[in-house]
C-alpha cells in the first residue's frame, strides 16, 4: 500500500508526463515534415506508456502494464516503422500547405486547451492518481480532431487520428478505474492497428492515382 506522500509523487509524475504529451501535440500542429511528425507521435506514445506504467505501479493494476507494453510495441515501434516505410515508399516527405497557417492554428489550439480545462474543472477534485490530467486528455482529443481537419495530407490525418486515440487512452488509464477492462483495451488497440493499416493502403492508393497525398483530390472521383 503506497503512502499519501508516495501517491502525491506519482500524481505529479503523471501530470508532468501528461503535460509533455500536450507539448508534443502542439509541436505536431506546427510541424510540416512527415518523418518528424511520426517521430513526435512515437515520443507522445512513449509518454503514454510511461503514464500507464506509473499508474499500474502505484495501484497494482497488472492489466495496465499490458496496456503499457502494447503501447510500446504498437505505437512506439510497429506503427512508426510502418508509417516511415510508407513515407519513403511514396517519396513525399513534406506536408501540403494546411488550410490554416501555423500562427492561426496555435491560437485555435490555445482556445481548445482553455475549453478542455474548463470542461475538466469539475473533475479536478476527484481523489485519483493523475486526476488533473483530464484537461490534457480532452485537449489531445480536440486538437487531434483539429489537426485532422486542418491538414490535407492523408498520412497526417492518420497521425491525427492516432493522437485522438492517445487522448482517449490517457483519460481511460489515468482517470477511470485505472484502465478499462483488459478485453476492451485489447479491442481498441487492435481496432486502431487495423484501421491504420487500412488507411496506409488508402494513402498509397491515393499517391499512386493522383501523384499526391492531398485528400481533397478525392473530390475528383465524384460524378
C-alpha positions in Angstrom: 0.0 0.0 0.0 1.5 3.3 -1.1 1.6 6.2 1.4 -0.1 9.5 0.7 3.2 11.2 0.1 4.2 8.5 -2.4 0.9 8.8 -4.1 1.4 12.5 -4.4 4.7 12.0 -6.1 3.1 9.5 -8.5 0.4 12.0 -9.3 3.0 14.7 -10.0 4.9 12.4 -12.3 1.7 11.5 -14.2 0.8 15.2 -14.5 4.2 16.1 -15.8 4.2 13.4 -18.4 0.7 14.3 -19.5 1.8 18.0 -19.9 4.7 16.8 -22.0 2.2 14.8 -24.2 0.4 18.1 -24.8 3.7 19.9 -25.7 4.4 17.2 -28.2 0.9 17.6 -29.7 1.5 21.3 -30.2 4.8 20.6 -31.9 2.9 18.3 -34.3 0.5 21.1 -35.0 3.3 23.3 -36.3 5.3 20.5 -38.0 5.5 20.2 -41.8 7.9 17.3 -42.2 6.2 14.0 -42.2 9.0 11.9 -40.8 9.4 14.4 -37.9 5.7 14.2 -37.2 5.9 10.4 -37.0 8.8 10.7 -34.5 6.8 13.1 -32.4 3.8 10.7 -32.3 6.2 7.9 -31.2 7.5 10.2 -28.4 4.0 11.0 -27.3 3.2 7.3 -27.2 6.3 6.7 -25.1 4.9 9.2 -22.5 1.5 7.5 -22.6 3.1 4.1 -22.0 5.1 5.6 -19.1 2.0 7.0 -17.6 0.3 3.6 -17.8 3.3 2.0 -16.1 3.3 4.6 -13.3 -0.5 4.1 -12.7 0.0 0.3 -12.7 2.8 0.5 -10.2 1.1 2.7 -7.7 -2.2 0.8 -7.9 -1.1 -2.8 -8.5 -3.2 -2.8 -11.7 -1.5 -5.6 -13.6 -3.6 -5.2 -16.7 -2.4 -1.6 -17.1 1.1 -3.0 -17.5 -0.3 -4.9 -20.5 -1.6 -1.6 -21.9 1.9 0.0 -21.5 3.5 -2.9 -23.2 1.1 -2.9 -26.1 1.5 0.9 -26.5 5.3 0.4 -26.7 5.0 -2.5 -29.2 2.3 -1.0 -31.4 2.6 2.8 -31.2 6.2 3.3 -30.5 7.7 0.5 -32.6 5.4 -1.0 -35.2 3.2 1.9 -36.4 6.1 4.4 -36.7 8.1 1.8 -38.6 5.1 1.2 -40.9 4.4 4.9 -41.5 8.1 5.6 -42.0 8.3 2.9 -44.6 5.2 4.3 -46.3 6.7 7.8 -46.5 9.9 6.5 -48.0 8.0 4.4 -50.5 5.7 7.2 -51.8 8.6 9.7 -51.7 6.6 12.6 -50.3 8.3 13.9 -47.1 6.6 17.3 -46.6 3.1 18.3 -45.6 0.9 20.1 -48.1 0.1 23.7 -47.2 -2.6 23.4 -44.4 -5.9 25.1 -44.5 -4.8 27.5 -41.7 -1.3 28.7 -41.2 0.8 27.9 -38.1 0.1 31.1 -36.0 -3.7 30.8 -36.5 -3.5 27.1 -35.8 -1.7 27.8 -32.5 -4.3 30.4 -31.5 -7.1 27.9 -32.1 -5.3 25.2 -30.2 -4.9 27.6 -27.3 -8.6 28.1 -27.3 -9.2 24.4 -27.4 -6.8 24.0 -24.5 -8.9 26.5 -22.5 -12.0 24.7 -23.5 -10.6 21.4 -22.3 -9.5 22.9 -19.0 -13.0 24.4 -18.5 -14.8 21.1 -19.2 -12.4 19.2 -16.8 -12.6 21.7 -13.9 -15.5 20.0 -12.1 -13.5 16.7 -12.0 -10.2 18.0 -10.6 -11.4 17.3 -7.0 -11.5 13.5 -7.6 -9.1 11.7 -5.3 -7.3 9.7 -8.1 -3.8 9.4 -9.3 -3.4 12.0 -12.1 -6.9 13.4 -11.6 -5.8 16.6 -13.1 -4.9 15.0 -16.4 -8.4 15.1 -17.8 -7.9 18.6 -19.2 -4.8 17.3 -21.1 -6.8 14.2 -22.4 -9.6 16.4 -23.6 -7.2 18.8 -25.2 -5.4 16.0 -27.0 -8.8 14.8 -28.4 -9.9 18.3 -29.5 -6.6 19.3 -31.0 -6.3 15.9 -32.7 -9.6 16.5 -34.5 -8.5 20.0 -35.4 -5.3 18.6 -36.9 -7.3 16.1 -38.8 -9.5 18.8 -40.3 -6.7 21.4 -40.9 -4.3 19.1 -42.8 -4.9 17.8 -46.3 -2.2 15.0 -46.4 -3.7 11.6 -45.7 -0.8 10.5 -43.7 -1.0 13.4 -41.3 -4.7 12.7 -40.9 -3.8 9.2 -39.9 -1.4 10.6 -37.2 -4.1 13.0 -36.0 -6.5 10.0 -35.5 -3.8 8.2 -33.5 -3.3 11.3 -31.3 -7.0 11.4 -30.6 -6.8 7.7 -29.5 -3.9 8.6 -27.3 -6.1 11.2 -25.6 -8.8 8.7 -25.1 -6.4 6.2 -23.6 -4.9 8.8 -21.3 -8.3 9.5 -19.9 -9.1 5.8 -19.6 -5.8 4.9 -17.9 -5.4 7.8 -15.5 -9.0 8.8 -14.7 -11.5 6.0 -14.8 -10.9 2.7 -12.9 -7.2 2.9 -13.7 -7.8 1.4 -17.1 -10.7 -0.1 -18.8 -11.3 -3.9 -18.7 -8.4 -5.6 -20.5 -10.6 -7.1 -23.2 -11.9 -3.6 -24.1 -8.4 -2.2 -24.2 -7.2 -5.0 -26.4 -10.2 -4.5 -28.7 -9.5 -0.8 -29.1 -5.8 -1.4 -29.6 -6.3 -3.9 -32.4 -9.1 -1.8 -34.0 -6.7 1.1 -34.2 -4.0 -1.1 -35.6 -6.2 -2.5 -38.3 -7.6 1.0 -39.1 -4.1 2.4 -39.5 -3.0 -0.4 -41.8 -6.1 0.1 -44.0 -5.5 3.8 -44.0 -1.9 3.2 -45.0 -3.1 1.2 -48.0 -5.5 4.1 -48.8 -2.7 6.6 -48.6 -0.6 4.5 -51.1 -3.5 4.2 -53.5 -4.1 8.0 -53.4 -0.5 8.6 -54.1 -0.5 6.0 -56.9 -3.6 7.5 -58.7 -3.1 11.2 -58.0 0.7 11.6 -57.6 -0.1 13.3 -54.3 -1.4 12.6 -50.8 -3.8 15.6 -50.9 -7.2 14.1 -49.8 -9.0 17.0 -51.4 -8.2 15.3 -54.8 -10.7 12.6 -53.9 -13.4 15.1 -54.9 -12.3 14.3 -58.5 -13.9 10.8 -58.0 -17.4 12.3 -57.8 -19.7 12.2 -60.7 
